[in-house]
Amino acid sequence: MIIFKKVRWKNFLSTGNVFSEVDLQASKPNLIIGSNGAGKSTILDALTFSLFGKPFRKINKPALVNSINEKDCLTEIEFSIGRKEYKVVRGIKPNKFEIYCNGQLWNQESSVMEQQKNFEQNVLKMNYKSFT
């Protein structure tokens, strides 16, 4: 079972160059509420983008980068599965995809597509469609 711990992002959609962070361990269960435009969907998009490289909503990848800063779009998700702790860092402009397991960076010799496939099959045990 996946236990989400933290999701954070910057220069993602309408957010600026300072990290926004949601601690998903602060209370159990988590309920995210807010008025229109408060960022509820942005949290879900950041979480989904971190895991799968695409947002939850139908937004083109280039449109995810903050239109004012136009660079350094970065998302991070921390979670655990069993006794293993994972952190996934994903960015646009520059492109970045890093997976850490128990603090160690995964081998990055394969292509991003191969890393993503391996991550979905062997860690998450689900794909984007199953998740959404």
ABEGO torsion letter per residue (X at the ends): XBBBABBBBBGBEABBABBBBBBAAABOBBBBBEBBGAGAAAAAAAAAAAAAGBBABBBBAAAABBAAAGBGBBBBBBBBBEABBBBBBBBBOBBBBBBBBGGBBBBAABBAAAAAAAAAAAAAGBBAAAAX
